[in-house]
Amino acid sequence: MLKRELIRFFGSLTRWFSFKHRSLLRTLLLILALSVVTSFYFVYYVMQPPRLSQKAQPPVPHIRCLSDPDLVNPELQAPGKHKSSERLQLAHRALLVVEAPNSRNGRKLKHFLNSLRIEVKVVSKSKTIPSLSNKKSARYAVIVFENYNSYLKLDSWNRQLIDKYCRDYHVGIVGFIRPPREDGTHVSHIDGYHLTLQYRLELEDMKLNFDSYVWRVLKPGEVWKGFLPGKWSVFHSNHSTYQNLAYSRLSSRYLEFGVSEDSHLKGFKFVTAVMDKGEIDGIPKILFGYDLNFWLHTVMMMDTLSYLSFGKLELSLDRYIQVDVDDIFVGKEGIRMTVDDVEALVSTQDRLQKDVDGFLFNLGYSGGFYLSGNDEEDEGDKKLLDYRNKFRWFSHMWKHEQPHKFSVEYVENSMRLNKAFAEEHKILVYGQYTVAPHHSGVYPVHEPMYKLWKEVWGVKTTSTEEYPKLMPAWQRRGFIHSGVMVLPRQTCGLFTSTIFTSDYQGGLQGLDVAIQGGETFQTILTNPISIFMTHLSNYGNDRLALYMLESLVSFLKCWTNFKLLSLPPVELGFKYFEMFPQEKEPIWTNPCDYYRHKELWPVNKTCDRLPNFIIVGPQKTGTTALYSFLNRHSSVKSNKPSPKSFEEIQFFNTNNYYLGLDWYMDFFPQRSKPNETLLFEKSANYFDSEVVPKRVAALVPRAKIVIILMNPIKRAHSWYYHMRYHKDPTALNTSFHDVITANEYAPAKVKRLQMRCLSPGLYAQHLVRWLDYFPAKQIHIIHSDELKNDPVSVMESLQKFLHVEPLINYARYLRYDPGKGFYCVVQDSGQMECLGKSKGHRYPPMDKATERYLRRYYKKNNTNLSKLLSSFNTEVPEWLRQDLKEIPAGKS
Ligand SMILES: Nc1ncnc2c1ncn2[C@@H]1O[C@H](COP(=O)(O)OS(=O)(=O)O)[C@@H](OP(=O)(O)O)[C@H]1O
């Protein structure tokens, strides 16, 4: 606009001069006008003074607790203790009944429960209620209804089932009230429950019943000021079973729209959440008049879960906070810290230490950028060093390089230069903690970096936002690799570029929303340990990190009973894995399946050296023969042999898994023709391993799975003789019959041998686990007898399943060897290559009594297998048909 005005002005001025007499005065006037305009333009567009004025006034934290004046002594409000001394058998799991499989509130509830690390079983209201108990224990510690009405309207069979379960196991119900669809309904009564519901109210402000023993995380003396989102349902009852939990008042905005202003409506008269103690039907319930999209409801929900589950579904009240200030010395000139900023950092740290036990800022430095700002900022750098002993320092790379982009030598040099910088400037570095620039090398794991971390610094802990993925943030987890504890990290909404309030989405108000119940608050709420990553630039300029931290701590103190603490990173790491031991084990994912991981994957590595299909076993079914047949195909390539386990890598089922992805990929050849060569491996123990399907699905979700099934009785027999062939002392000293019939008093070695002998043959049980992670169409089942007797047909259908090209006729490559008694591979030279002596050897037949015993043993599983096989593109094999015919059902 302004530019256009200026151009027009200059245009008319020039025209005026060309048509009128020129005189000296006019020339002078023109020069004057020009200089005024030019200086205005310069000041307006070039200097941009508004940013400077922003920098002069960083925002000041302003949160003050608004305690309810009715609360006589806030100090007396101790958090509720919900843990029960009774021996209640409740699982750490919740049942969530949703309106529809993908309903928005249902998803929100599931994610919230998952963020608290509660396992959730989701069922749609129209589906049958799953089995609720497991003999003496309850499978679900609470039942949550996305819409409480669905509970009230359950058909009598399911309603009785749920009510009986809740009463028998002391399980409570959580329900969210949704107004009925018919628009006209504003009030309804729940028959038999002495409860009236009023719908669609606009409300403002909220306070909690500070006499309720439901509150544990929530400190109930606070008052929330402001309009509540959406339309609410409220509860009315005089029955003693109900305890009001939260109150609100009618929105003043609502009153403006013509409803007469009645003074009592302005009081906190509207009950927005109630507890039903169960006096009427013996089932405790907590009902909410609005969904989880109001921040206070997330905290109330957390306390509800804890209360109704007798403390089973609760997290500790301790909240550990670690704040890393990353990129010390790295920032660009003009946005770095000055002396005043450093002073502010120190004084804020002093204040935070009063509320957060043991708090220290962790400063991550890159010495290569020391004194690289303007004069004022260089003084800031020096000031940081003056205060060096006030902080905990950790190392980055010398020039903030991303390790995965450089050679090992270069990375080592960079680490050592940074170490020398610390020595030169007498910085006592906490070498056991480090952070990699831009997460490089942490996840996906870059092995050389882990190695150098240990060699140069003795690193034991780090943190990242990338495991297993950046988003969703609530799913981030920790893992341990190569002795380094990798902890999940949060962004707290401030990035390198968030330096002025105007840079934050929604400005200061937006930041306040995140702190006061929003994203930043939720991080602390759901994570007992939070590591916040901030940057140097967030501490200069508008000092947004200081504002955020002080405000957050004040808000947490007003509203929660959390005990805020801080620990040195290694101790924090130990604490984390003590709380969440199940996370110690990593789950490797394919670095090329997620664009952020791909960017962190060294360019000289590919994700191509991973199998397209895996023969998973079980043992003794002919897996080695199949492996050798496949290798005869020019477009199919297997792994190179392992020095320890020969043709089997045994990666997914053993400690080899912890050696990482590089170790696994090294077994596979580079593909000569990228899309034409199929890579595969076979490890016959994968089939029956508990952890394998999950691990395979995480790394190669599109891989095809090949399974060979044979009569489990014969498999067990063959396996026993395999162990004898390999001189297993227990097998040599115990007969097959004694192994399989060993009872609980048998020696541990025999019982272990028995388990390994019989368990893989429980095919249905293992197949179900594979089906949890892979669709049936990705799994190919081969029958062992067919592989033995008609391998040519087996290979034809397998090639089709794998889409191998060219489709070859195996009749040319396989020939029966009467001496060996099996098919062998025909080499190009025409020579036959059979499997070694350990495969297809001779052993005595099984006696009838043993066979009968095993038939009974496998009966139930075989029945299940025959049903399961219908999901696959395969026939029921002859042995299974016979087996099911011979032993009448129920005799197992
Ligand atoms: N073509 C061919 N050559 C040799 N052996 C064959 C062949 N086809 C199937 N079989 C049967 O494979 C059994 C060994 O199975 P695995 O290779 O899966 O055993 S292992 O788990 O890898 O040890 C082996 O079991 P045993 O006879 O008990 O040794 C064989 O019966």
The ligand as an ORCA input file, in Angstrom:
! r2SCAN-3c Opt
* xyz 0 1
  N      14.961    -82.678      0.952
  C      15.206    -82.940      2.232
  N      16.408    -83.341      2.643
  C      16.626    -83.597      3.959
  N      15.696    -83.485      4.903
  C      14.474    -83.093      4.536
  C      14.181    -82.820      3.191
  N      12.890    -82.448      3.132
  C      12.399    -82.517      4.359
  N      13.355    -82.904      5.216
  C      13.147    -83.060      6.657
  O      13.726    -81.926      7.272
  C      13.979    -82.296      8.609
  C      14.916    -81.289      9.195
  O      14.167    -80.116      9.317
  P      14.839    -78.720      9.476
  O      15.767    -78.483      8.390
  O      13.717    -77.746      9.601
  O      15.586    -78.903     10.848
  S      16.270    -77.760     11.731
  O      15.247    -77.236     12.528
  O      16.864    -76.786     10.849
  O      17.262    -78.497     12.502
  C      14.495    -83.685      8.538
  O      14.125    -84.302      9.724
  P      14.793    -85.636     10.246
  O      14.356    -86.681      9.248
  O      14.245    -85.903     11.571
  O      16.257    -85.410     10.253
  C      13.817    -84.261      7.292
  O      12.864    -85.191      7.600
*
